[in-house]
Amino acid sequence: MTSDLLTKIEKTILELPKGLQGHITRTRNLACDIASFYSVDISKCDTAAAAHDIVRHLTPDELLNCAKHYLVEINELYRKQPILLHGPLAAKIIEVDYFCKDNDIISAVKFHTTGRPNMGDIEKVVFIADKIEPMKIKKNPSLKPVEELIYKDINLAIKEYLSIRFKMLLNSNSLIDPLAVDTWNNVVINKSFD
């Protein structure tokens, strides 16, 4: 099932802009490395990482229209920042059009941008791999501490990433997805994602 799904996703990736293809490849490679290190299902992590940005290239209007078509909830924040729909929309597409029935993969794709409270291992791997793939570290060296933590404690790496990201968003007077705040609060309350 996962190999057929991955084949469909890889065909879609070939139609994406080259820069996005590169990001997906780097995210997949890192996700597989992290999954191997933590003994997490490599195939599921690879598949979710492959699918995570399959609609990232769409314009804001295209994202909103696709979300309506696939009955993805559009809240006020998503209307103001449609790019936040790309994870939930990609998850719905692999579920509906690619017949993915694996909730671990669907959830990892859906929440790769914000995280969510009580993330599972596959969600954690895809979330953090997307954030610290090598080009993102090169473009934003402030993420280096996250990279340094990834093979020590994935939970601390996620907490460090959220801390850095929130500071950047607050400093730029940007909106913050409430789900990301819920993820942060879950980290702080539980002191880890165990």
ZIJO-V630900 format. One line per field, one symbol per residue. ss: DSSP state (H for helix, E for strand, L for the rest). phi: phi as a letter, one per 40 degrees, with the letter a starting at -180 (. if undefined). burial: # if it has 9 or more other C-alpha atoms within 8 Angstrom, else .. A space follows every 50 residues. Layout:
BEGIN
ss->???
phi->???
burial->???
END
This chain:
BEGIN
ss->LHHHHHHHHHHHHLLLLHHHHHHHHHHHHHHHHHHHHLLLLHHHHHHHHH HLLLLLLLLHHHHHHHHHHLLLLLLHHHHHLHHHHHHHHHHHHHHHLLLL LLHHHHHHHHLLLLLLLLLLHHHHHHHHHHHHLHHHHHHLHHHHHHHHHL LLLHHHHHHHHHHHHHHHHHHLLLLLLHHHHHHHHHHHHHLLLL
phi->.cccccdcccccdcccddccdcccccccdcdcccdcccfbdccccccccc cdbcbccccdccccccccdcfcdbccccccbddccccdcccccccccbgc bccccdcccdbccbgadfdcccddccdccccbcdcccccbdccddcdccd cbacccccccddccccdcccccfccbcdcccccddcccccfabd
burial->....##.###.##..#...##.##########.###...###.####### #####.#..#..##.###.#.#.#..###..##.###########..#.# ...#########.####.#..#########.##..##.....#.###.## ...#########.#.#..##........#########.....#.
END
